[in-house]
Amino acid sequence: MFLDLDYFIFGIMPYIALTVLIVGSIARYEKDPFTWKSSSSQLLRRKQLWWGSVLFHVGIITVFGGHLIGLFTPVWILDTLGIPYAMKQWAAVILGGTAGIAALIGASLLIHRRVMDPRIWRHTSFADIGILVLIWLQLFIGLGTIFLTLQHMDGAEMVRFMTWSQSVILLNLNAWAMVVDVHWLYKAHIFLGLLITILFPFTRLVHMVSGFAAPFRFLLRPGYQIVRSRRQKALPKRSAAKATPAE
């Protein structure tokens, strides 16, 4: 008997993604914390980098935050506050759509910069360009789902995805059945999101959390601290041969 694809993507893959995200990120930081960074190429094509980076980062942070709040806010909170589902739906379409377009333009500029400049391309790894293309595709599909969303502004589909997301966190093994019959574009959007989450610890995306993790590591496991000396002259070199102590 073959494993049902919907069951794998919506019932098993979320737990694989969360496990790899947490364990992989910790393992990478423990093994080599200095790779928790985004390699800089800002000396080349700085103007295009600035525009692409600003549009991409502002857009993607807004999109990510909107998804996080939108999917994991309990439905009863909306009901308690008297927020109509349609209002939340319109907010997601307008704010999410604007941020998604900004992020897509920014990602396009960053991809163009890496591919078209031979100097930058020589220092671009497969993971660098691969994850950027995946994010671009994810943004493109996400914007495509807006046209589907506009066809059911009553919020029914939105509540379905909220219930699925929260049921996964609550370890409801039957959560996958809630989204099994949604449009294939939504399924592709969810699949790509989970795939990017799995790849997160192994790409430059990990620098997103490096600034938050470093202080905790220092507090929990103090180590060496690199300081810059004010000394103007170098210390005298030590003699290669050590003096033999007198007996």
C-alpha positions as CSV (number, residue, x, y, z in Angstrom):
1,M,0.0,0.0,0.0
2,F,1.4,3.3,-1.1
3,L,1.6,6.3,1.3
4,D,-1.1,8.9,0.5
5,L,0.7,12.0,-0.8
6,D,-1.7,14.4,1.0
7,Y,-1.2,12.5,4.3
8,F,2.6,12.8,3.9
9,I,2.6,16.5,3.0
10,F,0.0,17.7,5.5
11,G,0.3,15.0,8.2
12,I,3.9,13.9,8.4
13,M,6.0,16.6,6.6
14,P,5.2,19.4,9.1
15,Y,6.8,17.3,11.9
16,I,9.8,16.5,9.8
17,A,10.2,20.2,9.0
18,L,10.0,21.3,12.6
19,T,12.4,18.6,13.8
20,V,15.0,19.3,11.1
21,L,14.6,23.1,11.7
22,I,15.3,22.8,15.5
23,V,17.8,20.0,15.6
24,G,19.6,21.1,12.4
25,S,20.0,24.7,13.5
26,I,21.3,23.7,17.0
27,A,23.7,21.1,15.5
28,R,25.1,23.6,13.0
29,Y,25.6,26.2,15.7
30,E,27.3,23.7,17.9
31,K,29.5,22.4,15.2
32,D,30.5,25.7,13.6
33,P,28.8,28.9,15.0
34,F,30.8,31.1,12.6
35,T,28.8,29.7,9.6
36,W,25.6,31.2,11.2
37,K,25.9,34.2,8.9
38,S,25.1,35.6,5.5
39,S,28.3,35.9,3.4
40,S,28.6,39.5,2.3
41,S,29.2,40.7,-1.3
42,Q,28.2,44.3,-0.6
43,L,31.3,45.7,-2.3
44,L,29.9,44.6,-5.7
45,R,26.8,46.3,-7.3
46,R,26.0,48.0,-4.0
47,K,23.1,50.1,-5.3
48,Q,21.3,47.0,-6.7
49,L,22.1,45.1,-3.5
50,W,20.6,47.9,-1.4
51,W,17.3,48.1,-3.2
52,G,17.0,44.4,-3.5
53,S,17.9,43.7,0.1
54,V,15.6,46.3,1.5
55,L,12.6,45.3,-0.6
56,F,13.2,41.6,0.1
57,H,13.9,41.8,3.8
58,V,11.0,44.2,4.6
59,G,8.6,42.3,2.4
60,I,9.6,38.8,3.6
61,I,9.6,39.8,7.3
62,T,6.1,41.3,6.9
63,V,4.9,38.2,5.0
64,F,6.4,35.8,7.5
65,G,5.0,37.7,10.5
66,G,1.6,37.9,8.9
67,H,1.5,34.2,8.2
68,L,2.6,33.5,11.8
69,I,0.0,35.7,13.4
70,G,-2.7,34.8,10.9
71,L,-2.3,31.0,11.1
72,F,-1.7,30.6,14.8
73,T,-4.1,33.1,16.3
74,P,-6.9,31.0,17.8
75,V,-10.2,31.4,16.0
76,W,-12.0,32.0,19.4
77,I,-9.9,35.2,19.8
78,L,-11.4,36.6,16.6
79,D,-14.8,35.7,17.8
80,T,-14.3,37.2,21.2
81,L,-13.0,40.5,19.8
82,G,-15.8,40.6,17.3
83,I,-13.4,40.7,14.3
84,P,-15.3,39.6,11.1
85,Y,-13.5,36.8,9.2
86,A,-13.9,38.9,6.0
87,M,-12.1,41.8,7.6
88,K,-9.1,39.6,8.5
89,Q,-9.2,38.2,5.0
90,W,-9.1,41.6,3.4
91,A,-6.2,42.6,5.7
92,A,-4.3,39.5,4.6
93,V,-5.0,40.2,0.9
94,I,-4.0,43.9,1.0
95,L,-1.1,43.9,3.5
96,G,0.2,40.4,2.5
97,G,-0.2,41.2,-1.2
98,T,1.7,44.4,-0.9
99,A,4.5,42.9,1.1
100,G,4.6,39.9,-1.2
101,I,5.1,42.1,-4.3
102,A,7.9,44.0,-2.5
103,A,9.6,40.8,-1.5
104,L,9.2,39.3,-5.0
105,I,10.8,42.4,-6.7
106,G,13.6,42.4,-4.1
107,A,14.3,38.7,-4.7
108,S,14.3,39.2,-8.4
109,L,16.9,42.0,-8.1
110,L,19.0,39.8,-5.8
111,I,18.9,36.8,-8.2
112,H,19.7,39.1,-11.2
113,R,22.6,40.6,-9.3
114,R,24.1,37.1,-8.5
115,V,23.5,35.6,-11.9
116,M,24.5,38.5,-14.1
117,D,27.7,39.6,-12.4
118,P,30.5,37.1,-13.1
119,R,32.4,38.2,-9.9
120,I,29.5,37.5,-7.7
121,W,28.5,34.3,-9.5
122,R,31.9,32.8,-9.0
123,H,31.4,33.1,-5.2
124,T,27.8,31.9,-5.3
125,S,27.2,28.4,-4.0
126,F,24.4,26.1,-5.2
127,A,22.7,26.5,-1.8
128,D,22.8,30.4,-2.1
129,I,21.1,30.5,-5.5
130,G,18.9,27.5,-4.9
131,I,17.2,28.8,-1.7
132,L,16.8,32.2,-3.3
133,V,15.0,30.7,-6.3
134,L,12.8,28.6,-4.0
135,I,11.8,31.7,-2.1
136,W,11.1,33.5,-5.3
137,L,8.9,30.7,-6.5
138,Q,7.1,30.5,-3.1
139,L,6.4,34.3,-3.2
140,F,5.1,33.9,-6.8
141,I,2.8,31.1,-5.9
142,G,1.7,32.9,-2.7
143,L,0.7,35.9,-4.8
144,G,-1.2,33.6,-7.1
145,T,-3.3,32.3,-4.2
146,I,-4.7,35.8,-3.7
147,F,-6.8,35.3,-6.8
148,L,-8.3,32.1,-5.2
149,T,-8.8,33.9,-1.9
150,L,-10.8,36.7,-3.6
151,Q,-13.3,34.0,-4.7
152,H,-14.3,33.2,-1.1
153,M,-14.0,36.3,1.1
154,D,-16.3,34.8,3.7
155,G,-13.1,33.5,5.5
156,A,-14.1,29.8,5.4
157,E,-10.8,28.7,3.7
158,M,-8.8,31.0,6.0
159,V,-10.4,29.4,9.1
160,R,-9.6,25.9,7.6
161,F,-5.9,26.7,7.3
162,M,-5.8,28.3,10.8
163,T,-7.4,25.1,12.3
164,W,-5.0,22.9,10.4
165,S,-1.9,24.8,11.5
166,Q,-3.0,24.9,15.1
167,S,-4.0,21.2,15.1
168,V,-0.5,20.3,13.8
169,I,1.1,22.1,16.8
170,L,-1.4,20.3,19.1
171,L,-0.3,16.9,17.7
172,N,-3.6,16.1,16.1
173,L,-2.7,13.3,13.8
174,N,-5.9,13.7,11.8
175,A,-5.2,17.4,11.0
176,W,-4.2,16.5,7.4
177,A,-7.8,15.7,6.5
178,M,-8.8,19.3,7.0
179,V,-6.9,20.5,4.0
180,V,-7.0,17.5,1.7
181,D,-9.5,19.0,-0.7
182,V,-8.1,22.5,-1.1
183,H,-7.0,23.9,-4.4
184,W,-3.7,22.5,-5.7
185,L,-2.1,26.0,-5.6
186,Y,-2.6,26.2,-1.8
187,K,-1.1,22.7,-1.5
188,A,2.0,23.8,-3.6
189,H,2.3,26.9,-1.3
190,I,2.3,24.8,1.8
191,F,4.6,22.2,0.4
192,L,7.2,24.8,-0.6
193,G,6.9,26.4,2.8
194,L,7.7,23.1,4.5
195,L,10.5,22.4,2.1
196,I,12.1,25.8,2.8
197,T,11.8,25.1,6.5
198,I,13.6,21.8,6.1
199,L,16.4,23.5,4.1
200,F,16.6,26.4,6.5
201,P,19.5,25.1,8.8
202,F,21.7,24.2,5.8
203,T,21.5,27.6,4.0
204,R,22.3,31.2,4.6
205,L,18.7,31.6,5.9
206,V,20.0,30.5,9.3
207,H,21.5,34.0,9.8
208,M,18.0,35.2,10.6
209,V,18.2,33.7,14.0
210,S,21.9,34.1,14.7
211,G,21.5,37.4,16.3
212,F,19.0,36.0,18.8
213,A,20.8,32.7,19.5
214,A,24.3,34.1,20.2
215,P,23.5,35.9,23.5
216,F,21.8,32.8,24.9
217,R,24.8,30.7,24.0
218,F,27.1,33.1,25.7
219,L,25.0,33.1,28.9
220,L,24.6,29.4,29.0
221,R,28.1,28.4,27.9
222,P,30.6,31.2,28.5
223,G,33.7,30.9,26.4
224,Y,36.4,33.1,25.0
225,Q,35.8,36.7,24.1
226,I,37.7,38.4,21.3
227,V,38.7,42.0,22.2
228,R,40.6,44.6,20.3
229,S,43.8,45.8,22.0
230,R,44.7,49.5,22.3
231,R,48.4,48.6,22.3
232,Q,50.4,50.4,19.7
233,K,53.4,48.2,19.6
234,A,53.5,44.5,19.1
235,L,54.5,42.3,22.1
236,P,58.1,41.0,22.0
237,K,58.4,37.5,20.5
238,R,59.0,34.7,22.9
239,S,62.3,32.8,22.7
240,A,62.0,29.4,21.0
241,A,64.2,27.8,23.6
242,K,63.0,28.0,27.2
243,A,65.5,28.5,30.0
244,T,66.2,25.4,32.0
245,P,65.2,26.0,35.7
246,A,68.1,25.9,38.2
247,E,68.3,22.8,40.3
